[in-house]
């Protein structure tokens, strides 16, 4: 298993403290994640993403977004937890 350098570990810790996760998902995986969120069980409603966003979803007064700046994806804590749940249960 490849060891993560200390500099990268410090950067990840700083990103987590800010509440943002970078490059958590690849852009080509976002449509499958959006389909999983919008199924009958999870009931997120997909919305049109704004400029600089790859995905936007709404449920029970909460809007989540995945931003994409051309190099990396950026998301918040709620999307991070949903992403890891998706990773656990995808086929």
N, C-alpha and C positions, 0 to 999 in steps of 0.2 A: 504494500500500500504506500502511495506517495505521501510524503510528509509535507504539510502546509507550512511555508516559511513564517517566521514570527512577524514580519512586516505585513504579510497578508492577513494574519490572525488579528493584528491590531486594527487594520483597516476594516475588517469584518465586524469587529467589536464596536468601532466608532460608527459604522453604518447602522448597526442594530440599535445603538443608543439614540441615534437620530430618528429611528423608526422607518428607515428605508433599506430595501434590499436591492442590490444591483446584480444583473445577469443571473437571476434566479431561474429563469426559464428561457428557452430558445423561442424566437418569434414564430417558428413554424409549429410549435406546440400550443400556441394560444388558441387557435380555433377549436381544438379538441377539448381544451380546458373550458372554453366558453360553452361548448355543447354540454359538457358534464354539469356545469353550473345551472344551465337553463332547463335541465330535464324536469320531469314532473315531481321528483323527490326533493330537489334543492330549490326550485322555483325562483331563481334569480331571473330578472328580466333584462335582456341585453338591450343596450341603447347605442345610438350612433356615437362612436368615439370622436372627441374633439381633436383639434390639431395637436400632434405630438403624442397622441394616445393610441395604443394598440387594441385596447378593450375597455369598455365601460359597462357596468352592470348595476342594477338597482334592486333592492329588496327591503321591505319594512322600514323605509325612511333612510336607508344607508346606501350610499353610492360608492362603489369601488372602481378603481382604474388601474390599468397597467400602462405606463408610459414607455415610449420607445423613441430614442433620440437618433436613431440611425446606426448606433453602435451597440447599445445595450438596453435591456429592459430595466425599468425601475418600478418598484411596487412598495406598498406599505405593509404593515404587520398583518392586517386582516387578510389581504391577498396571499401573503406568505403562508399563513396557517391553512387557508383553503387549498393552496397549491400542494402542500405536503399531504393533506388529506386526499386530494385527487391522486397523488403519486402512490399512496397506499392502496387505493381501491380501483385503479384503472386496470384494464385487462392486460 
